């Protein structure tokens, strides 16, 4: 790319005193380079200045207290105490253990390798088979696992469900094509396996096998999917609230309101529309968040920022800010480069988010 660019432009952009200077330098690119060379210039700037701040979202999870080791260990202790180290595991023993310490239900559910929803369905099937009526909804089971009192009738149905599942008689034999969830190393001999592993510990190979089967952090990731899907938007909203910047966060429910208030016709509206208190119907900045882990998807999403730039021009030059995440944006030629161009360099990540506040017009609001 050295033959295309003059005067170490990338170094100048990188060494800019602040983000406003960086924006000023990037805005000079169309004047200094022909259209054929501009893509290469933007791609080079994107690769050397913006890519290093991108981090893969798969490297992090949202913590959830009810998924931490402390709660599982506590439940295991209650279950073991209630069954004398899993040596007394008749239906009556299991029911008594659950009634005495409802939090033990979490341990029993994990022994079965069921989610709360799966256990709720299984218990409902058993209740119907036993011809008893009990409330075994997903939410109620969660309350039991948190320590809510369990009635004798519910405890009995839960115990029968657990007993049948461990003995692999809960559901019919699936045949050769499928394997029951109970046909796995830590439950290969039913309660005997449970007792042995409780007393001797789980081999590391078995732990790794379970991760291989279920995927590391899979259920926690599923449980926090909505948070992960909005990680960029939530971070921006929190930053704006703390900094006193007036904005509207858009969503499916307020698209019509955004169009009416700001006369924004691009659909969907930007993720955030920034305005000043003195002119609450005049947009001062558009901000779009995109978390992408696939290069092809990033390329497809880049066009969104070009559309927003055109929308901003129709409003008298409203600038567009990008907040990006995910390794998909490492694709610079036709993905990140065009975003840098469309936003005049106003491209940020979670690592650089606070620097957005030093950039006009946000810095003067």
Buried (B, 14 or more C-beta within 10 A) or exposed (E): EEEBBEEEBBEEBEEBEEBBBBBBBBEEBEEBBEEEBBBBBBBBBBBBBBBEBBBEBEEEBBEEEEBEEEBBEBBBBBBBEBBEEBEBBEBEBBBBBBBEBBBBBBBBBBBBBBBBEBBBBBBBBBBEEBEEEBBBBEEBBBEBBEEEEBEEBBBBBBBBBBBBBBEBEBEEEEEEEEEBBBEBBBBEEBBEBBBBBBEEEEEEEBEEBBEEEEEEBEBBBEBBEEEBEBBBBBBBBEBBEEEEBBBBBBEEEBBEEBBEBBEBEBEEBBBBBBBBEEEEEBBBBBBBBBBBBBBEBBBBBBEBBBBBBEBBEEBEEBBBBBBBBBBBBBBBBBBBBBBBBBBBBBBBBBEEBEBBBEBBEBEEB
